[in-house]
Amino acid sequence: MIVVDASVPVHALTNKEELGKKAKERMAGQRLYAPDVVSLEVTHTLRNLVLGKKIVLGDAELARQTFGALLLERVPHWPYMGRIWELRDNYSVY
């Protein structure tokens, strides 16, 4: 089981350099889990990459569609909000 944040699938789907290749390799064949906000975070990041001219719109659209097809189990974060708040002095919410 691998828990991912938005950066892992974004790199796997958009980065053609070493970091993207490593992200793809690490995700391949694994059961993936992510907080349920991951879809929003990935979409936001793709938007920023397009607006910043880091990737073209077509590549972002392909990445968005491919992300939607990933076998990624989204886990609700709301049951953990109390614990997340308790850890506020040591960790960010993310």
C-alpha positions as CSV (number, residue, x, y, z in Angstrom):
1,M,0.0,0.0,0.0
2,I,1.3,3.4,-1.0
3,V,-0.2,6.7,0.2
4,V,0.4,9.5,-2.3
5,D,-0.2,13.2,-2.2
6,A,-0.9,15.2,-5.4
7,S,2.8,15.7,-6.3
8,V,3.4,12.0,-7.0
9,P,0.7,11.5,-9.8
10,V,1.4,15.0,-11.1
11,H,5.1,14.2,-11.6
12,A,4.3,10.7,-13.0
13,L,1.9,12.2,-15.5
14,T,3.7,15.4,-16.6
15,N,7.4,15.2,-15.8
16,K,9.4,13.5,-18.5
17,E,12.6,13.8,-16.5
18,E,14.1,11.5,-13.8
19,L,11.6,12.5,-11.1
20,G,8.7,11.7,-13.3
21,K,10.2,8.4,-14.3
22,K,10.8,7.5,-10.6
23,A,7.2,8.4,-9.7
24,K,5.8,6.2,-12.4
25,E,8.0,3.3,-11.4
26,R,7.1,3.6,-7.8
27,M,3.3,3.8,-8.5
28,A,3.3,0.9,-11.1
29,G,1.5,-2.1,-9.9
30,Q,0.9,-0.7,-6.4
31,R,-2.4,-0.2,-4.6
32,L,-2.6,3.6,-4.2
33,Y,-4.4,5.6,-1.5
34,A,-4.8,9.3,-1.2
35,P,-6.8,11.8,0.8
36,D,-10.0,12.6,-1.0
37,V,-8.9,16.1,-1.8
38,V,-6.2,14.8,-4.1
39,S,-8.4,15.3,-7.2
40,L,-8.7,19.0,-6.4
41,E,-5.0,19.3,-5.7
42,V,-4.0,17.6,-8.9
43,T,-6.4,19.7,-11.0
44,H,-5.1,22.9,-9.3
45,T,-1.5,21.9,-10.0
46,L,-2.3,21.1,-13.6
47,R,-4.0,24.5,-14.0
48,N,-1.0,26.3,-12.5
49,L,1.4,24.4,-14.8
50,V,-0.6,25.4,-17.9
51,L,-0.9,29.0,-16.7
52,G,2.8,29.1,-16.0
53,K,3.5,27.7,-19.4
54,K,5.3,24.7,-17.9
55,I,3.1,22.3,-19.9
56,V,0.7,22.8,-22.8
57,L,-3.1,22.5,-22.4
58,G,-3.2,19.2,-24.3
59,D,-0.7,17.6,-22.0
60,A,-2.6,18.8,-19.0
61,E,-5.9,17.4,-20.3
62,L,-4.2,14.0,-21.0
63,A,-2.8,14.0,-17.5
64,R,-6.2,14.9,-16.0
65,Q,-7.9,12.1,-17.9
66,T,-5.2,9.6,-17.0
67,F,-5.3,10.6,-13.4
68,G,-9.0,10.0,-13.4
69,A,-8.4,6.4,-14.6
70,L,-5.8,5.6,-11.9
71,L,-6.7,2.9,-9.5
72,L,-6.5,5.3,-6.6
73,E,-8.6,4.8,-3.5
74,R,-9.5,8.2,-2.1
75,V,-9.8,8.1,1.7
76,P,-11.9,10.7,3.5
77,H,-9.9,13.0,5.7
78,W,-12.7,14.3,7.9
79,P,-12.5,11.4,10.4
80,Y,-8.9,12.5,11.2
81,M,-9.5,16.2,11.6
82,G,-9.2,16.0,15.4
83,R,-5.9,14.2,15.2
84,I,-4.7,16.6,12.5
85,W,-5.5,19.5,14.7
86,E,-3.6,17.9,17.7
87,L,-0.5,17.6,15.6
88,R,-0.6,21.3,14.5
89,D,2.6,22.2,16.4
90,N,4.7,19.6,14.6
91,Y,3.1,19.1,11.2
92,S,1.3,21.1,8.6
93,V,-2.3,20.1,7.8
94,Y,-1.0,18.7,4.5
